[in-house]
Amino acid sequence: MPLLQNIPDETAPVYHVTDNDSQDDEMRSEAITSESSSARSMSTLSSGEAAEYFKTLHGFTYVTDDNVPLAFPTDAVAERVNIVFNIITRLCQGGKNVPAVAEELLMNGGLGGNGARVLSLVTNSGVWAYEMASTFPSAQLVSIDIKPLTALVPHERIKFEVYDVYAGIAEPDASFDLVHARQRVAMFKDYNYMLREMHRVLKPGGLLVIGEMPSQSYEASDPTIPLHTSPMRAQAIAMMRNAHAAQGIDLAAWDEMAYRLDPRHPMWENNTPDPKSVTSPVRGFRTITTFHHLVPNGPWSSEETQRVVGAMAKLVFEKAWKALPPMLRMMGMSEDEAGAFVARLEAEVQDPRYRSYAKYKVWCARKI
């Protein structure tokens, strides 16, 4: 399965927006991505400026911004993890980076037929934006992030930006045909605000695509039942969710997403007309669809694609477990206790008898 090809050697501009008008072991990844991109320097952000975005806590690197929950580290391996995760999500969707409804919209040139504008939240490695630009030659992409994870190579139809997304998306109202947001629930303390921002920048009839792999696992024998036969992982997931909740992460969003997109949800305030507006248009989304994709925790499935997904997921999950100590320390464990807990957890993770599923969930909805 091809990844990035024909990428020039120059470094892409990464624009730092300062004023928002709208309020362990290296992963086995040489076959997945080249080291060359990480050796390039930022062209708009100097190395010193880029370093200011990060801090070290208990030996792990995180984004400096206090608005960002300490969910997962932003370290040297995060770029590779993001690329592997992109392959997992693509395999879950039949080899596509977006669901069929989004692909049709982009193939038709967007709502107006003259080329779609696409917003990506967030950039991370940039692999999703690069692949989308390659697949849809008429699309123009804006890819934003709160941190410069890696050096990015230029593309004439992709604009990369780094800024404080919590103050709002620095784009005009009704300016995008498609907004794609993946793994963002654990990044925002006020996820409803970001839903409203994504709604604001979409054109009427524009498509929102949200992809999330919640912090939850399920029994391999019955994926409707939360995991309990892998005691260490079940305990680790519970502690992770508690650490997320303690930082203000809106865990309920994973279960309530379809309802929150619905115009009847209170967050849209459709029962309270704006006195300054003559029409007070209804806000929210229509044609809301949800897809659930099973992700094995290892290459144990009898189905070929699921075995590949499981092998890659095992790498991603292993990195997630190795990154637990700061969250365990946050929940009151000593350094020794956290280390011992992770050692027991890793022993269970490496035992092939313990099988489970995660779920990659995708929501598609049209702006009213």
N, C-alpha and C positions, 0 to 999 in steps of 0.2 A: 504493500500500500504506500504510494508515494507521499512524501511530505513536502517540505519547502524545496522548490527548484528554481534555478535561474535567478537567484537573489544576488544583486550587485554587492560590491565590497564596501560601498560608502555606508556611513552611519545615518540613519534617518533622523530628521529633526524631531525632537520631543519638546513640545511647547509647554512651558510652565506658566499656567494662567494664574495671575496673582490677584485679579479682581473679577468677581463673579457678579454679573449683572442680574442674574435671576435668583438671587438669594440662594556522623557515623561512617558508613561506607558510601562511596559514590554509587549512585544508581547505575545499574547495568544499561547504560543508555547510549553508547556510541552508535548503535544501530538506529537510534531514534532521532538524535540531534547532534550537530557538529559543535565542537568546542569553539569554533571560530567566531561565532556571534558574540560570545561573552568576552572576547578579547578586545572588542572594539570599544571606543570611548564615546560617550554621549556628545552630540554636537551642540545642543542648546543648553543642557545641564552639564556643568563641569563636574569632575569627580568629587570635588569638595561639596558642591551643592547636592549631588546625589546622595552622598554619605549622610547629609543632614536629615534625610527621610527615615533613617533607621536607628535603632537602639538595640543594645544587648541586655538580655534578662536571663539569668540562670544559665548562661552559656549559649543561648539561642538568640537569633536576630529577629526583631519585629519592627513594624512601622512605628515611627516616633509619635505620630498623631494620637493623642489620648482618646479621640473619638472612635478609633479603630479598636474593636475588642481583640484581646490576645487569643485568637482562635488557633492559628497555625503559623509557624515561623515563616519568615521571608528570607530564606538563606540561599546559599549557592546552589542547592539542589531544587529549590522551588520552581525554577524555570523548567527543569526536566520533568518534575512531577506534573506541571501544568500541561506539558506536551503529551505525556502518557495519558493523562486524564482526558485530553481532547480526543485521543484515539479511542478511548473507552466509550465516550459519549457518541462518537461518530459510528462505531460499530453497533451500539445500541439502536441507532437510528438508520440501520440498513446501509451504512457507509456514507451517510450524508451528514453535513454539519448543521443542518436545520431540518425541521419537519417538512413534510410534503407541501403543506399550505404556504409556508415561507418560501420554499423553493419555487413554487408556481408564481408567487408574487414577484420574486426577483427575476425569474426567467422572462416575465412579461414586462420588465423594465420599471417596476414599481407601480404605484397607483396611477400615475400619469402616462406611463408607457415610454418615458424618455430617459429612464435610468433611475434606479432606486437610491435613496440616501439611507444608509444603515448606521446605527449607533451601537457600539459594542461596549458593554460594561462587564468586566474591566479588561484591560489589555493583557496583563500578566506576561507570558512569553511572546504574545503577538501572533501565535500560530493560527488561531481561529480567524483573525482578520486577514492574514496573508492567504490562507486557503480560500476564504470567501471571495477575496478580490480575484484570485486565479479562476475560481469556478464561475463567477458572474462578472464578465468583463464590462458591463455597463454600470455596475454599482459603484457608488462613492461611499467610502467608509470614514467614520470618525470613531476612534478608539481611545477611551479615556481610562485613567487609573489614578489612584491616590499615591502611588509610589513608582519610581523607575526601576522595575525588577531587573531588567537587562538592557543592554544596548540593542537598538532596533535598526533594521536595514530599511532603506527608503523604498517607497512604492508611490507612484504618481497618483494613485487613487485612495490612499490611506493617510489620514492625518492623525498622528498620535499626540495626546495631550496628557499632562500630569497636573492635577490641581485638587483642591479640597472639594470633593463631590458632595460633602455633607452640607455645604452652603447652597447646593443646587447644581443642576446640570447647566453649564454655561453655553446653552444653545437656545435659539429662538423657539417660540411656541410653534407647534404644528409644522415642524421642519424635517421630520424623518418618516420614511415609509415603513421601516422596520427597526425595532429596538430589541436587542438580544442581551439578556442579563443572565449570567451563569454563576452559581455559587456565591450569591450576594447576601443571602439572609444572615449568615454568620459574620458579615463584614459591616453591617449597619445596625446601630442601636434603635433607629427609628425607621423600620422598613416601610411602614405605611407612607411616610414622607417620600421615600424614593419611588414607591409605586405611583404616587401623585406626580412626581417629577417626570417619570417615564411617560405617563399619560399626557402630560403637558406638551412634551416635545414631539409626540406622535401626531401625524396628520389625521384628520377624521377618516376612519376606515383603515388606518395604519395598523400594523400587526405587532403585538408584543409577544416575544418568546422568552419564557423563563425556564431555566434548567437548574435543578437542585438535586444533590445527593445528601439527604438529611443525615444527621448524626444518629443513626438507628440501624440495627441489624435484625434479621429475621431468621427463623428456623428453616434449614434446608428442606426438611420434610414437609413444611407447611409455611410458605412465605407470608401468610396472613398473621402469623403468631410472632410477637417480639422474641428475640433471641434469649434463651435461658439455659440451654444445654452446654454453652461455652461460658463457664462461670466467670473467668477472668475478663473476657471481652465484654460480657454483659455488665460487669461491675465498672470496667473502664468507660464504657459508653455512658453509663449513668453518671459517673463522675465528670465526664466531659460535658454532658448536658447541664449538669449543675454549675460547672464553671462558666459555661456560656450564659446561663440564666443570671448568674451573679453579676455579670458584666453588662446586663441589659439587652442581650441578644433576644430577639423576638422568636422563640422556638415555635410558638403556635402558628406562625406564618406558614410553616411547612404543611400543616394539616388543614389550614383555613384558606389556602391560596385562592382556590376557585371562588369561594365566597367573597373574599376581599376584592377580587376583580369585578364582582357583580355590582351594578349601580345601586343595588338595594343596601349595600354595606354602609354603615354610618360614616365611614371615613370619607365618602364622596359628598356628604352633606347635601344630597339632592332634595331633602325635605326642607332645607333652609335656603330659599332663593337669595341670591346676592342682590341687595337693594340697589347697587350701582349698575346692575345689568338689566337691560330691557327684556332680554329673552331668557336669561338664567338657564342655559343649556344643561341638559343632563350630563353628568360626568360618570365615567366608568367604562366598562367593556362589555361586549356582546360576543356571541359565538365562542364561548369559553370551552375549550377541550383540554383533557388531561390524559397524559400517557405515562404508564409506569413500566420501567425496564428493569428486569432482575440482573444484578451484578454479583456473580459468585465471588467468594473470598479466596478462591484459588482455582487452579486448572483441573478441577475434578469432574466437570460436567461431561456427559456423553455426547453433547452437541458441539461441533467444531468451533463455531463462533463464540459460544459461551466459554469454551476452554481458553481461547485466546483472551477474551475479556477477563476471565478469572486470573490468568497469569499476570496480566498487567495490573489488575486491581490489587493483587497480592503485593506488588511493589509499592503501590500508592498507600495501601493500608499500613504496611510495615513502616513507612516513613511517618505516617500519622501517629502510630503508637510510640515511635522513638521520640516524638516531639511532645509527649505528654508531661514530662517532669515540671515545666513551669506552671501548668494548670494544676497539677497535684500540689505543688508548693503553695499556690494561690488558695487551695482548699484546705490548707493547714498541715500538710505533711512536711516532715523534715526532709533534707536532701537524701539521707540514707533510706528513709522509708519510701520516698518516691523512686529511688533507684531499685530497691528490692521489689516494689510493686511492678515496675516496668519489666524487670527480669522474669518474674513469674508470668506476666502477660505475654512476653515474647516467646517463652517456652510453649505456651498454649497455642500461640499463633503459628508456630512452626510444626505443630503436631497435625498431620493430615486427617486425623480422625475428627477434628472439630471443623465442621462445615456450616456455612451460613450464607445468607444473601444480604446485600445492601440493595437499595432501590434508587435508580436515577429517574427522577420525575420531571416531566416537561409539561408546561402549560402554554397554550396558545390562545390569544384573545384579540379581538378587533376593537379599536377605540370607537366609541359611539360618536 
